[in-house]
Amino acid sequence: MNCKLTFKERAKLSMEQISKQKGVTLEQARAQAKWISEVSTSKVKKKRI
């Protein structure tokens, strides 16, 4: 792996990877969020600053 990538090169590669992924519907996103909250072992929520 080439570790000497510029920020623009990394951004380009990541956008190519994202474009290959399937889209997610709102219902799927909600189901994922619900599953994560149920499976989560931490009951203490982190505060955003």
C-alpha distance matrix in Angstrom:
0.0 3.8 6.1 9.0 9.7 13.4 15.3 16.5 13.2 12.2 15.8 15.7 12.8 14.6 17.9 16.9 16.0 19.3 21.3 20.5 22.0 25.7 28.1 29.9 33.6 35.4 36.9 33.6 32.3 35.6 35.3 31.8 33.1 36.2 34.3 32.1 35.3 37.0 34.3 33.4 34.6 35.0 38.3 38.0 36.6 34.5 36.1 34.4 35.2
3.8 0.0 3.8 5.6 6.6 10.4 12.8 14.1 10.9 10.6 14.4 14.4 12.3 14.5 17.6 16.9 16.8 19.9 21.7 21.6 23.3 27.1 29.2 31.1 34.8 36.5 38.3 35.2 33.6 36.9 37.0 33.6 34.6 37.9 36.3 33.9 36.9 39.0 36.4 35.3 36.5 36.6 39.8 39.2 37.5 35.1 36.4 34.3 34.8
6.1 3.8 0.0 3.8 5.7 9.1 11.3 13.4 11.1 10.1 13.9 14.9 13.2 14.6 17.9 18.1 17.7 20.3 22.7 22.9 24.2 27.9 29.6 31.2 34.8 36.1 38.0 35.0 33.1 36.2 36.5 32.9 33.6 36.9 35.4 32.7 35.5 37.7 35.2 33.7 34.7 34.5 37.7 36.8 35.1 32.5 33.7 31.6 31.9
9.0 5.6 3.8 0.0 3.8 6.6 9.6 11.6 9.7 9.9 13.4 14.3 13.5 15.4 18.2 18.6 19.0 21.4 23.4 24.1 25.7 29.4 30.9 32.7 36.2 37.5 39.7 36.8 34.8 38.0 38.6 35.1 35.6 39.0 37.9 35.2 37.8 40.2 37.9 36.4 37.5 37.0 40.0 38.8 37.0 34.2 34.9 32.6 32.5
9.7 6.6 5.7 3.8 0.0 3.8 6.6 8.1 5.9 6.3 9.8 10.6 10.1 12.1 14.6 15.2 15.9 18.2 20.0 21.0 22.7 26.4 27.7 29.7 33.1 34.4 36.8 34.1 32.1 35.3 36.1 32.8 33.3 36.9 35.9 33.4 36.0 38.6 36.5 35.1 36.6 36.1 38.9 37.8 35.6 32.9 33.5 31.0 31.0
13.4 10.4 9.1 6.6 3.8 0.0 3.8 5.4 5.2 6.3 8.6 9.9 10.8 12.4 14.3 15.6 16.8 18.4 20.1 21.8 23.4 26.9 27.8 29.7 32.9 34.0 36.7 34.3 32.0 35.2 36.4 33.2 33.4 37.1 36.5 33.9 36.3 39.2 37.4 35.8 37.4 36.6 39.1 37.8 35.4 32.5 32.7 29.8 29.6
15.3 12.8 11.3 9.6 6.6 3.8 0.0 3.8 5.5 5.2 6.1 8.6 10.0 10.6 12.2 14.3 15.4 16.4 18.3 20.3 21.6 24.9 25.3 27.0 30.0 30.9 33.7 31.5 29.0 32.1 33.5 30.4 30.4 34.1 33.9 31.2 33.5 36.5 35.0 33.2 35.0 34.1 36.4 35.0 32.4 29.5 29.5 26.5 26.3
16.5 14.1 13.4 11.6 8.1 5.4 3.8 0.0 3.8 5.4 5.0 6.1 8.6 9.9 10.5 12.4 14.3 15.2 16.4 18.8 20.4 23.6 24.1 26.2 29.2 30.3 33.3 31.2 29.0 32.3 33.8 30.9 31.1 34.9 34.7 32.4 34.8 37.8 36.4 35.0 37.1 36.3 38.5 37.2 34.4 31.8 31.7 28.6 28.6
13.2 10.9 11.1 9.7 5.9 5.2 5.5 3.8 0.0 3.8 5.4 5.1 6.2 8.6 9.9 10.7 12.5 14.3 15.5 17.2 19.2 22.7 23.7 26.0 29.3 30.8 33.4 31.0 29.2 32.6 33.7 30.7 31.3 35.0 34.5 32.3 35.0 37.7 36.0 34.9 36.9 36.4 38.9 37.9 35.4 32.9 33.2 30.4 30.6
12.2 10.6 10.1 9.9 6.3 6.3 5.2 5.4 3.8 0.0 3.8 5.4 5.2 6.1 8.6 9.9 10.7 12.3 14.2 15.8 17.2 20.7 21.7 23.6 26.9 28.3 30.8 28.2 26.2 29.6 30.6 27.4 28.0 31.7 31.0 28.7 31.4 34.1 32.4 31.1 33.1 32.7 35.2 34.3 31.8 29.4 29.9 27.2 27.7
15.8 14.4 13.9 13.4 9.8 8.6 6.1 5.0 5.4 3.8 0.0 3.8 5.5 5.2 6.1 8.6 9.9 10.4 12.2 14.5 15.7 18.9 19.4 21.4 24.5 25.7 28.5 26.3 24.2 27.5 28.9 26.0 26.4 30.2 29.9 27.7 30.3 33.1 31.8 30.6 32.9 32.4 34.6 33.6 30.9 28.5 28.8 25.9 26.4
15.7 14.4 14.9 14.3 10.6 9.9 8.6 6.1 5.1 5.4 3.8 0.0 3.8 5.5 5.2 6.3 8.8 10.0 10.6 12.8 14.9 18.1 19.0 21.6 24.7 26.4 29.2 26.9 25.3 28.8 30.0 27.3 28.2 31.8 31.5 29.7 32.4 35.1 33.8 32.9 35.4 35.1 37.4 36.7 33.9 31.8 32.1 29.3 30.0
12.8 12.3 13.2 13.5 10.1 10.8 10.0 8.6 6.2 5.2 5.5 3.8 0.0 3.8 5.5 5.2 6.4 8.8 10.0 11.1 13.2 16.8 18.3 20.7 24.2 26.1 28.5 25.8 24.4 28.0 28.8 25.9 27.1 30.6 29.8 28.0 31.0 33.5 31.8 31.2 33.5 33.6 36.1 35.6 33.1 31.2 32.0 29.5 30.5
14.6 14.5 14.6 15.4 12.1 12.4 10.6 9.9 8.6 6.1 5.2 5.5 3.8 0.0 3.8 5.3 5.0 6.2 8.6 10.0 11.1 14.6 15.6 17.7 21.1 22.8 25.2 22.6 20.9 24.4 25.3 22.3 23.4 27.0 26.3 24.5 27.4 29.9 28.4 27.7 30.2 30.2 32.5 32.1 29.6 27.7 28.5 26.1 27.4
17.9 17.6 17.9 18.2 14.6 14.3 12.2 10.5 9.9 8.6 6.1 5.2 5.5 3.8 0.0 3.8 5.4 5.0 6.1 8.7 10.2 13.2 13.9 16.4 19.5 21.4 24.0 21.8 20.3 23.9 25.1 22.5 23.6 27.2 27.0 25.5 28.3 30.9 29.8 29.3 32.0 32.0 34.0 33.7 30.8 29.2 29.7 27.1 28.3
16.9 16.9 18.1 18.6 15.2 15.6 14.3 12.4 10.7 9.9 8.6 6.3 5.2 5.3 3.8 0.0 3.8 5.5 5.2 6.6 9.2 12.5 14.1 17.1 20.4 22.8 25.1 22.6 21.7 25.5 26.2 23.7 25.3 28.8 28.1 26.9 30.0 32.3 31.0 30.9 33.6 33.9 36.1 36.1 33.4 32.0 32.8 30.4 31.8
16.0 16.8 17.7 19.0 15.9 16.8 15.4 14.3 12.5 10.7 9.9 8.8 6.4 5.0 5.4 3.8 0.0 3.8 5.5 5.3 6.9 10.6 12.6 15.2 18.8 21.1 23.1 20.2 19.4 23.1 23.5 20.8 22.6 25.9 25.0 23.8 27.0 29.1 27.6 27.6 30.3 30.8 33.2 33.4 30.9 29.7 30.8 28.8 30.5
19.3 19.9 20.3 21.4 18.2 18.4 16.4 15.2 14.3 12.3 10.4 10.0 8.8 6.2 5.0 5.5 3.8 0.0 3.8 5.4 5.4 8.5 9.6 12.0 15.5 17.6 19.9 17.3 16.2 20.0 20.7 18.3 19.9 23.3 22.8 21.7 24.7 27.0 26.0 25.9 28.9 29.2 31.3 31.4 28.8 27.6 28.6 26.5 28.3
21.3 21.7 22.7 23.4 20.0 20.1 18.3 16.4 15.5 14.2 12.2 10.6 10.0 8.6 6.1 5.2 5.5 3.8 0.0 3.8 5.5 7.9 9.2 12.4 15.6 18.2 20.5 18.3 17.7 21.5 22.3 20.3 22.2 25.4 25.1 24.4 27.5 29.6 28.8 29.0 32.1 32.6 34.5 34.7 32.0 31.0 31.8 29.5 31.4
20.5 21.6 22.9 24.1 21.0 21.8 20.3 18.8 17.2 15.8 14.5 12.8 11.1 10.0 8.7 6.6 5.3 5.4 3.8 0.0 3.8 6.7 9.4 12.6 16.0 19.0 20.7 18.0 18.1 21.9 22.0 20.0 22.4 25.3 24.5 24.1 27.4 29.1 28.0 28.6 31.7 32.6 34.6 35.2 32.8 32.0 33.3 31.4 33.4
22.0 23.3 24.2 25.7 22.7 23.4 21.6 20.4 19.2 17.2 15.7 14.9 13.2 11.1 10.2 9.2 6.9 5.4 5.5 3.8 0.0 3.8 6.5 9.2 12.8 15.7 17.2 14.3 14.4 18.2 18.2 16.2 18.7 21.6 20.7 20.5 23.8 25.4 24.5 25.2 28.4 29.3 31.3 32.1 29.7 29.2 30.6 28.9 31.3
25.7 27.1 27.9 29.4 26.4 26.9 24.9 23.6 22.7 20.7 18.9 18.1 16.8 14.6 13.2 12.5 10.6 8.5 7.9 6.7 3.8 0.0 3.8 6.6 9.9 13.2 14.4 11.8 12.6 16.2 16.2 14.9 17.6 20.2 19.6 20.0 23.1 24.5 24.0 25.2 28.6 29.7 31.2 32.3 29.9 29.8 31.2 29.7 32.3
28.1 29.2 29.6 30.9 27.7 27.8 25.3 24.1 23.7 21.7 19.4 19.0 18.3 15.6 13.9 14.1 12.6 9.6 9.2 9.4 6.5 3.8 0.0 3.8 6.7 9.9 11.7 9.8 10.2 13.8 14.4 13.6 15.8 18.4 18.6 19.0 21.7 23.5 23.5 24.5 28.0 28.8 30.0 30.9 28.3 28.3 29.3 27.7 30.3
29.9 31.1 31.2 32.7 29.7 29.7 27.0 26.2 26.0 23.6 21.4 21.6 20.7 17.7 16.4 17.1 15.2 12.0 12.4 12.6 9.2 6.6 3.8 0.0 3.8 6.6 8.2 6.1 6.5 10.0 10.7 10.2 12.4 14.8 15.2 15.9 18.4 20.1 20.4 21.5 25.2 26.0 26.9 28.0 25.4 25.8 26.9 25.7 28.6
33.6 34.8 34.8 36.2 33.1 32.9 30.0 29.2 29.3 26.9 24.5 24.7 24.2 21.1 19.5 20.4 18.8 15.5 15.6 16.0 12.8 9.9 6.7 3.8 0.0 3.8 5.4 5.2 6.3 8.7 9.9 10.7 12.4 14.3 15.4 16.6 18.6 20.1 21.1 22.4 26.1 26.9 27.3 28.4 25.8 26.5 27.4 26.4 29.3
35.4 36.5 36.1 37.5 34.4 34.0 30.9 30.3 30.8 28.3 25.7 26.4 26.1 22.8 21.4 22.8 21.1 17.6 18.2 19.0 15.7 13.2 9.9 6.6 3.8 0.0 3.8 5.4 5.1 6.2 8.6 9.9 10.6 12.2 14.2 15.3 16.6 18.4 20.0 20.9 24.7 25.0 25.0 26.1 23.3 24.2 24.9 24.0 27.0
36.9 38.3 38.0 39.7 36.8 36.7 33.7 33.3 33.4 30.8 28.5 29.2 28.5 25.2 24.0 25.1 23.1 19.9 20.5 20.7 17.2 14.4 11.7 8.2 5.4 3.8 0.0 3.8 5.4 5.1 6.1 8.6 9.9 10.5 12.2 14.2 15.4 16.5 18.3 19.8 23.6 24.4 24.2 25.8 23.5 24.9 26.0 25.6 28.9
33.6 35.2 35.0 36.8 34.1 34.3 31.5 31.2 31.0 28.2 26.3 26.9 25.8 22.6 21.8 22.6 20.2 17.3 18.3 18.0 14.3 11.8 9.8 6.1 5.2 5.4 3.8 0.0 3.8 5.4 5.0 6.2 8.6 9.8 10.5 12.3 14.3 15.3 16.3 18.0 21.7 22.9 23.3 24.9 22.8 24.0 25.5 25.1 28.4
32.3 33.6 33.1 34.8 32.1 32.0 29.0 29.0 29.2 26.2 24.2 25.3 24.4 20.9 20.3 21.7 19.4 16.2 17.7 18.1 14.4 12.6 10.2 6.5 6.3 5.1 5.4 3.8 0.0 3.8 5.4 5.1 6.2 8.6 9.9 10.6 12.4 14.3 15.4 16.2 20.0 20.6 21.0 22.2 19.7 20.7 21.9 21.4 24.6
35.6 36.9 36.2 38.0 35.3 35.2 32.1 32.3 32.6 29.6 27.5 28.8 28.0 24.4 23.9 25.5 23.1 20.0 21.5 21.9 18.2 16.2 13.8 10.0 8.7 6.2 5.1 5.4 3.8 0.0 3.8 5.4 5.1 6.1 8.5 9.9 10.6 12.3 14.2 15.2 19.0 19.4 19.3 20.7 18.4 19.9 21.2 21.1 24.5
35.3 37.0 36.5 38.6 36.1 36.4 33.5 33.8 33.7 30.6 28.9 30.0 28.8 25.3 25.1 26.2 23.5 20.7 22.3 22.0 18.2 16.2 14.4 10.7 9.9 8.6 6.1 5.0 5.4 3.8 0.0 3.8 5.5 5.1 6.1 8.6 9.9 10.6 12.2 14.0 17.7 18.9 19.0 21.1 19.3 21.2 23.0 23.3 26.8
31.8 33.6 32.9 35.1 32.8 33.2 30.4 30.9 30.7 27.4 26.0 27.3 25.9 22.3 22.5 23.7 20.8 18.3 20.3 20.0 16.2 14.9 13.6 10.2 10.7 9.9 8.6 6.2 5.1 5.4 3.8 0.0 3.8 5.4 5.1 6.1 8.6 9.9 10.5 11.9 15.6 16.8 17.6 19.4 17.6 19.0 21.0 21.2 24.7
33.1 34.6 33.6 35.6 33.3 33.4 30.4 31.1 31.3 28.0 26.4 28.2 27.1 23.4 23.6 25.3 22.6 19.9 22.2 22.4 18.7 17.6 15.8 12.4 12.4 10.6 9.9 8.6 6.2 5.1 5.5 3.8 0.0 3.8 5.5 5.1 6.2 8.7 10.0 10.4 14.2 14.6 14.8 16.3 14.2 15.8 17.6 18.0 21.6
36.2 37.9 36.9 39.0 36.9 37.1 34.1 34.9 35.0 31.7 30.2 31.8 30.6 27.0 27.2 28.8 25.9 23.3 25.4 25.3 21.6 20.2 18.4 14.8 14.3 12.2 10.5 9.8 8.6 6.1 5.1 5.4 3.8 0.0 3.8 5.5 5.2 6.2 8.7 9.9 13.5 14.4 14.1 16.3 14.8 17.1 19.2 20.1 23.8
34.3 36.3 35.4 37.9 35.9 36.5 33.9 34.7 34.5 31.0 29.9 31.5 29.8 26.3 27.0 28.1 25.0 22.8 25.1 24.5 20.7 19.6 18.6 15.2 15.4 14.2 12.2 10.5 9.9 8.5 6.1 5.1 5.5 3.8 0.0 3.8 5.5 5.1 6.1 8.4 11.9 13.7 14.2 16.7 15.8 18.1 20.6 21.7 25.4
32.1 33.9 32.7 35.2 33.4 33.9 31.2 32.4 32.3 28.7 27.7 29.7 28.0 24.5 25.5 26.9 23.8 21.7 24.4 24.1 20.5 20.0 19.0 15.9 16.6 15.3 14.2 12.3 10.6 9.9 8.6 6.1 5.1 5.5 3.8 0.0 3.8 5.4 5.2 5.7 9.5 10.8 11.8 13.9 12.9 14.7 17.5 18.5 22.2
35.3 36.9 35.5 37.8 36.0 36.3 33.5 34.8 35.0 31.4 30.3 32.4 31.0 27.4 28.3 30.0 27.0 24.7 27.5 27.4 23.8 23.1 21.7 18.4 18.6 16.6 15.4 14.3 12.4 10.6 9.9 8.6 6.2 5.2 5.5 3.8 0.0 3.8 5.6 5.2 8.7 9.2 9.1 11.4 10.5 13.1 15.7 17.3 21.0
37.0 39.0 37.7 40.2 38.6 39.2 36.5 37.8 37.7 34.1 33.1 35.1 33.5 29.9 30.9 32.3 29.1 27.0 29.6 29.1 25.4 24.5 23.5 20.1 20.1 18.4 16.5 15.3 14.3 12.3 10.6 9.9 8.7 6.2 5.1 5.4 3.8 0.0 3.8 5.6 8.4 10.1 10.0 13.2 13.2 16.1 19.0 20.9 24.6
34.3 36.4 35.2 37.9 36.5 37.4 35.0 36.4 36.0 32.4 31.8 33.8 31.8 28.4 29.8 31.0 27.6 26.0 28.8 28.0 24.5 24.0 23.5 20.4 21.1 20.0 18.3 16.3 15.4 14.2 12.2 10.5 10.0 8.7 6.1 5.2 5.6 3.8 0.0 3.8 6.3 9.1 10.3 13.4 13.8 16.2 19.5 21.3 24.9
33.4 35.3 33.7 36.4 35.1 35.8 33.2 35.0 34.9 31.1 30.6 32.9 31.2 27.7 29.3 30.9 27.6 25.9 29.0 28.6 25.2 25.2 24.5 21.5 22.4 20.9 19.8 18.0 16.2 15.2 14.0 11.9 10.4 9.9 8.4 5.7 5.2 5.6 3.8 0.0 3.8 5.6 7.3 10.0 10.4 12.6 16.1 18.0 21.5
34.6 36.5 34.7 37.5 36.6 37.4 35.0 37.1 36.9 33.1 32.9 35.4 33.5 30.2 32.0 33.6 30.3 28.9 32.1 31.7 28.4 28.6 28.0 25.2 26.1 24.7 23.6 21.7 20.0 19.0 17.7 15.6 14.2 13.5 11.9 9.5 8.7 8.4 6.3 3.8 0.0 3.8 6.3 9.1 10.8 13.0 16.7 19.1 22.4
35.0 36.6 34.5 37.0 36.1 36.6 34.1 36.3 36.4 32.7 32.4 35.1 33.6 30.2 32.0 33.9 30.8 29.2 32.6 32.6 29.3 29.7 28.8 26.0 26.9 25.0 24.4 22.9 20.6 19.4 18.9 16.8 14.6 14.4 13.7 10.8 9.2 10.1 9.1 5.6 3.8 0.0 3.8 5.5 7.4 9.6 13.2 15.9 19.0
38.3 39.8 37.7 40.0 38.9 39.1 36.4 38.5 38.9 35.2 34.6 37.4 36.1 32.5 34.0 36.1 33.2 31.3 34.5 34.6 31.3 31.2 30.0 26.9 27.3 25.0 24.2 23.3 21.0 19.3 19.0 17.6 14.8 14.1 14.2 11.8 9.1 10.0 10.3 7.3 6.3 3.8 0.0 3.8 6.3 9.5 12.6 15.7 18.9
38.0 39.2 36.8 38.8 37.8 37.8 35.0 37.2 37.9 34.3 33.6 36.7 35.6 32.1 33.7 36.1 33.4 31.4 34.7 35.2 32.1 32.3 30.9 28.0 28.4 26.1 25.8 24.9 22.2 20.7 21.1 19.4 16.3 16.3 16.7 13.9 11.4 13.2 13.4 10.0 9.1 5.5 3.8 0.0 3.8 6.5 9.3 12.8 15.6
36.6 37.5 35.1 37.0 35.6 35.4 32.4 34.4 35.4 31.8 30.9 33.9 33.1 29.6 30.8 33.4 30.9 28.8 32.0 32.8 29.7 29.9 28.3 25.4 25.8 23.3 23.5 22.8 19.7 18.4 19.3 17.6 14.2 14.8 15.8 12.9 10.5 13.2 13.8 10.4 10.8 7.4 6.3 3.8 0.0 3.8 6.4 9.5 12.7
34.5 35.1 32.5 34.2 32.9 32.5 29.5 31.8 32.9 29.4 28.5 31.8 31.2 27.7 29.2 32.0 29.7 27.6 31.0 32.0 29.2 29.8 28.3 25.8 26.5 24.2 24.9 24.0 20.7 19.9 21.2 19.0 15.8 17.1 18.1 14.7 13.1 16.1 16.2 12.6 13.0 9.6 9.5 6.5 3.8 0.0 3.8 6.6 9.5
36.1 36.4 33.7 34.9 33.5 32.7 29.5 31.7 33.2 29.9 28.8 32.1 32.0 28.5 29.7 32.8 30.8 28.6 31.8 33.3 30.6 31.2 29.3 26.9 27.4 24.9 26.0 25.5 21.9 21.2 23.0 21.0 17.6 19.2 20.6 17.5 15.7 19.0 19.5 16.1 16.7 13.2 12.6 9.3 6.4 3.8 0.0 3.8 6.4
34.4 34.3 31.6 32.6 31.0 29.8 26.5 28.6 30.4 27.2 25.9 29.3 29.5 26.1 27.1 30.4 28.8 26.5 29.5 31.4 28.9 29.7 27.7 25.7 26.4 24.0 25.6 25.1 21.4 21.1 23.3 21.2 18.0 20.1 21.7 18.5 17.3 20.9 21.3 18.0 19.1 15.9 15.7 12.8 9.5 6.6 3.8 0.0 3.7
35.2 34.8 31.9 32.5 31.0 29.6 26.3 28.6 30.6 27.7 26.4 30.0 30.5 27.4 28.3 31.8 30.5 28.3 31.4 33.4 31.3 32.3 30.3 28.6 29.3 27.0 28.9 28.4 24.6 24.5 26.8 24.7 21.6 23.8 25.4 22.2 21.0 24.6 24.9 21.5 22.4 19.0 18.9 15.6 12.7 9.5 6.4 3.7 0.0
